[in-house]
Amino acid sequence: MSMLMLNNKNTTGASISIHLHEYNDKHTVEGDYLDPDSGVTAMTVVLEGAATPRIPDASCIWFPLMTYALTATDITNKNFMFFTVSKNIGRVRVNITVLTGADANTKINIRYVPNVKV
């Protein structure tokens, strides 16, 4: 089950955070976007974590767990996925730090997929 973190975004900036039910050490981020004008030429997405569970997002100290710059194939296909391991954390968010060529018609959706223990 994935959790939508960003919905129809077309600018840089961070999502709201997700508080995980338990600390996870494996994290997956997947995204897709609509770009009818084919203007997007670069995008970087950072999965961030915070160790402070019960304070507002703006008051947290966020640190990068994984930085992912979309490849040429990701941009052509208009979708991407990345993951990181050994990052035991209980609160996450995504942050688009680079976005080149997006316009009002660009719609970026990013989901977080928590580690499912079997």
C-alpha positions as CSV (number, residue, x, y, z in Angstrom):
1,M,0.0,0.0,0.0
2,S,1.5,3.3,-1.0
3,M,0.8,6.7,0.5
4,L,0.4,9.8,-1.7
5,M,2.8,12.5,-0.5
6,L,2.6,15.0,-3.4
7,N,-0.4,15.4,-5.7
8,N,-0.4,17.4,-8.9
9,K,2.6,19.5,-7.9
10,N,4.4,21.6,-10.4
11,T,6.9,23.5,-8.3
12,T,9.8,22.7,-6.0
13,G,9.1,22.2,-2.3
14,A,8.4,19.6,0.4
15,S,5.5,17.4,1.0
16,I,3.7,17.0,4.3
17,S,5.3,14.3,6.5
18,I,4.2,10.8,7.1
19,H,4.5,9.3,10.6
20,L,5.2,5.6,10.2
21,H,3.5,3.2,12.6
22,E,6.9,1.7,13.5
23,Y,10.5,2.6,12.6
24,N,11.4,1.3,9.1
25,D,14.9,0.9,7.7
26,K,13.8,0.3,4.1
27,H,12.0,3.0,2.1
28,T,10.7,3.2,-1.5
29,V,9.6,6.3,-3.3
30,E,7.7,6.1,-6.6
31,G,6.5,8.9,-8.8
32,D,4.9,9.8,-12.1
33,Y,4.0,13.0,-13.8
34,L,2.0,14.4,-16.7
35,D,3.9,16.8,-18.8
36,P,1.7,17.6,-21.9
37,D,4.1,20.3,-23.1
38,S,7.2,18.0,-22.6
39,G,9.0,20.8,-20.9
40,V,10.5,18.9,-17.9
41,T,14.3,18.5,-18.5
42,A,15.5,17.9,-14.9
43,M,14.1,16.9,-11.5
44,T,15.7,15.9,-8.2
45,V,13.7,14.4,-5.4
46,V,15.1,14.0,-1.9
47,L,13.6,11.5,0.6
48,E,14.0,13.3,4.0
49,G,13.7,12.0,7.6
50,A,13.2,13.5,11.0
51,A,13.8,12.0,14.4
52,T,11.2,14.2,16.1
53,P,7.9,12.5,16.0
54,R,5.4,14.9,17.6
55,I,6.2,18.5,16.5
56,P,5.0,20.4,13.5
57,D,6.8,19.8,10.2
58,A,8.1,23.4,10.1
59,S,9.8,22.9,13.5
60,C,11.6,19.6,12.5
61,I,15.2,19.2,11.6
62,W,15.0,17.3,8.3
63,F,18.0,15.4,6.9
64,P,18.4,13.7,3.6
65,L,18.0,9.9,3.5
66,M,18.4,9.6,-0.3
67,T,18.8,12.1,-3.2
68,Y,17.6,11.0,-6.6
69,A,18.1,12.9,-9.8
70,L,15.8,11.6,-12.5
71,T,17.6,9.9,-15.4
72,A,17.0,10.6,-19.1
73,T,15.0,7.4,-19.2
74,D,12.9,8.5,-16.2
75,I,12.1,11.8,-17.9
76,T,11.2,10.1,-21.2
77,N,9.0,7.6,-19.4
78,K,7.6,10.2,-17.0
79,N,7.9,7.9,-14.0
80,F,10.6,6.9,-11.5
81,M,11.3,4.8,-8.4
82,F,14.1,4.7,-5.9
83,F,14.8,3.1,-2.6
84,T,17.2,3.2,0.3
85,V,18.0,0.8,3.1
86,S,19.7,1.0,6.5
87,K,18.0,4.3,7.4
88,N,16.0,3.5,10.5
89,I,13.5,6.3,10.9
90,G,9.9,6.9,11.9
91,R,9.0,10.1,10.0
92,V,9.5,10.9,6.3
93,R,8.7,13.4,3.6
94,V,9.8,14.1,0.0
95,N,11.2,17.3,-1.3
96,I,11.5,18.3,-4.9
97,T,14.7,20.4,-4.8
98,V,15.3,20.8,-8.6
99,L,12.6,21.1,-11.2
100,T,13.5,22.5,-14.6
101,G,11.0,23.1,-17.4
102,A,7.7,22.5,-15.5
103,D,4.7,24.7,-16.2
104,A,1.1,25.0,-15.1
105,N,0.2,21.9,-17.0
106,T,2.8,19.7,-15.3
107,K,1.3,17.4,-12.6
108,I,3.8,15.5,-10.4
109,N,2.6,12.7,-8.1
110,I,4.9,11.1,-5.6
111,R,4.1,8.2,-3.3
112,Y,5.9,6.6,-0.4
113,V,5.8,2.8,-0.1
114,P,6.6,1.6,3.5
115,N,8.6,-1.5,4.1
116,V,6.1,-4.4,4.5
117,K,7.4,-7.0,6.9
118,V,6.4,-10.5,6.0
